[in-house]
């Protein structure tokens, strides 16, 4: 996984996308794409909060299939409140003479990518389309099993799991204990997307959860910064054992960024951050 500094350096280096690339779209649009190719200025899937589309009508693609399937999962959740519904597809195509540039608009979102993100102002003719795959629960399961990073932190046996992009603006770090009987029901402790991202055998072993913004978010007249804590919780029988602090350390290990404290803190949280700064 690239840190932000490594990402910036990679962007500076001359680079070309691979010969085969992957575009994510709604499955009901695939027949039209197979017939007419990929064209610019189609209806945008993402709108700015202030109104208007992102970018300038470019075509966006990935050079690694896992990144495309991961983005498909994000789209599926945003549009269908599910993951692996089959309503989002990955279109595979051959790179032609079109000119590609790297899409650098979301470096924090790309921190866990396996390849690079690209965009072009050129159309992709139908002759370059190879095939398409509707993204199913099996694709999501395979991805999440490879995404979840495990590390035994200490002699107490806690394990920490990094779940990328568990909401449109957040990554999640989860602490589990394989032998603990005093755990939350993961379905209650986690957001729905994070719960689905966690392997089934770990869902009832959750002892701590930290949701951390990976991009700036404005709501309730307050701007939340990237890498700032959105919410953190540790099961009452596992508190004061360094679990929350270890989750923050694990986040930095996986992303390269220090976690920033939330502006809204309990007494316990204030004590934790005071100890981290000392």
N, C-alpha and C positions, 0 to 999 in steps of 0.2 A: 504494500500500500504506500502511495506517495504522500510525503508530507507536503505542506503548502509550498515550502521553499523548493523542494524537488520538482513539484508540478510546474512552478514558474520557470525553472531551469530547462525542463523538458520542452516547454512551449517555445523557448528561445531558440532551440536547436532546429535546423532544417529537418523536415519530416514529411513523409508522404503516407497516405492511407494505404491499407493493404489492397490486393487485387479484388477481394470479395468484401462487401460491406453490408450493413444491416440497417434497415429503416423500420421504425415502429409506427403502426397506424391502426385505425379501427378496422376490424375484420370485414365489416360491411362495405368498406371502400376498396378491398382487394381486387374484386373483379374489374373495376374501372382501372386500377393501377396496372393489372396484368394486360389490359387491352391498350391503354394509352400511355403508360409509363408514369413516372413521378414528375409533377409539375410544380412550379413556384406559385406563391400567392393563393394556396388553397386555404380553406377555413382553418384558422389557428386554434390549436388545442389549449393554449395557455394565454391568458390575458393579464396585462399589468393591472395593479390595483387602481391606478389612475385612469385606466381605460386604454384601449389600443392593444395591438398585438406585440409580442416580443419579436425582436429581429426585424428583418426587412423582406420577409417572404421567402427566406432561403429554404432549401431542403436539408434536413438534418439526418445524420447517420452515425453509426458506430463501426469500428473495425474489429471489435470482439463480440461474439454472439452473446456471451454472458451479460455484458453491459446492456445490450439491446433487450434481453429478456428481463433484466432487472428494471429497466425503464418501462417496459411493458407492464410489469407488476404495479409500478407507481401509477401509470395511466389507468389501469384496471380499477385500482382503488379509488382514484379521483373521479372516474366517470360511472363506475358500477358498484362501488363499495364492496368489492370482492377482489380476490386474487386468483388468477387461473380460470376465469369464467369462459375463456375462449372467444371473448368479444374484442380482444386486442390481438393483433398478429405482428410477427416479425417478417418483413419482406427482405429476402436475400437477393443481392444483385451484383453484377460485375462492374468494377470501376472502369470507366471509359475515358474519353479525352477531357472530360469536364475538370475544372479547376477547383480544388478543395482547400479550405483553410480550417485550422483548428478552432473549435468552438470553446472559447475560454470564459464563457459567461458565468459558470458555476464551479469555481475551483474546489470549494468545500464538498460539493456534491460529487465531484470527480475523484475525491481523495481515495475512495475504495475501488476505483475502476481498474479493470484488467487491461484495457486498451485505451484508445483516445476517441474523443468525440469530434465530429467534423460537420462542416456545413458547406454548401455550394450554391451559387446563383445560377447554375446551369440545370436544365431539365435532364432527367434520366429516361431515355427511350425504353419502350416496352421490350425491345430486343435484348436489353441488358438484364432484365428481370430473370432470375434463376428459379426461385420458388418462394413459397411463403409458409409460415407455420403459426396457426392459432396457439396462443400461449395458454397452457392448461395447468392444473394444480400440480401435475408431475414436474413440469418445468420449474415452478416456484419451489417445490419441495427440494429438488436437486440443487437449486441455487442457494436456498437458505441453509442447507446442510454444509455447503462449501463456504458460505459467507460467515457463519457463526464461528468466531475465533475463541478457542478455549485456552485457559491458562490456569494452572493451580497456583494460587497466589501465596499460600502460606501453610504452615503445619496444621491449621484448623481445617484444611480441605476445601476452602471456598474456591469456586471457579467463576471466571468472569467471561462474559459473552458480549461481543460487539455486534449489534444489529443495525446495519446502515439503513438510512432513509425509512424509518418506521412511521414517519408522517411527512407531509410536504416540506417541513422545515426542521426536522429533528432526526438525530441518531439516538439510539438507546443502548445503554450498557446494563446488563443484567448480571446479578450475582446469584449463584445457585450453590447448594450443598447436597452432594449425592446421598448422604446418609441422614440428613435432618428430617425429623417428623413434624417439625414446628414451622412449616412453610405456608405461605399464602397459596391460595388457588391462583395459578398464573393468569387465569382468565379474568380474575378480578384485579390483579395487581398491574397488568399490562394493558396498553392500548390494544385494540383488536388486531391491528396490523402487526404489532410486535409479538403478540401471542401467536399469530399464525406463522411468524418467522422463526419462532423457537421450536427446535425439534421436540417431537411429542414426548419423549422420555424425560425431558427437562421441565415440562410445563407445570409440574406439581412439586418442583424443587426450588422454586424462586424464593430467595430471602432478601433481595434488594433490587431496586430499579432506579435508574437515573436517566431521565430524558433531557437531552442537551440540544439546544438550537444549533444547526449547522449553517444557518443564514440569518441575516437580520430580518426581524419581523416587527411590524407595527400594529398594535391593537390596544384598545382601551386608552388611547392617547399616550401610550408608552412604547418606546422602541426597545425591543429585546435584541441584544447583540449576538452575533455568531459566537458559538462556543460557551454561551451563558446557560446556566442551569435553568431548565423550565420547571422541573419537578423531580424530587428524589424521595425515596422511601425505603426504610429497612425494617424488616419484621422485628417486633418488639423484643423477641428473645435473642436476636442477633445484633442488637445495638451495642455501641461502645466497644466494638471489636475491630474498628477500623474499616468496616465494609464500605461505607459511603466514600471515604477518602481513597480507598483502593479502587473503587469504580472510576473516580476522577483520574487517578493515575493511569488506569488502563485505557481510558479514552485518549489521554495524551500519547500513550504508546502507540495506539492505532492510527491516530490522525496527525500527530506532531504538534497539537495545539494544547495550551493550558486551558483548563476549564475556568470560567468566570463565575463568580457567585451571583445568585439571584438577588434582585433588589428587595424581594420579599422573603424574609428569613424568620424561622422559629428560633427560640433560645438555643436549642441544640445545634441548629445550623450555624448560628453566629459563633458558638463555641468551637465548632469544627473548623470554620474558616479562620478564626483567630489562631488555632493550633497550626493550621497549614501555613500561615504567614510567618509564624515564629521560627 
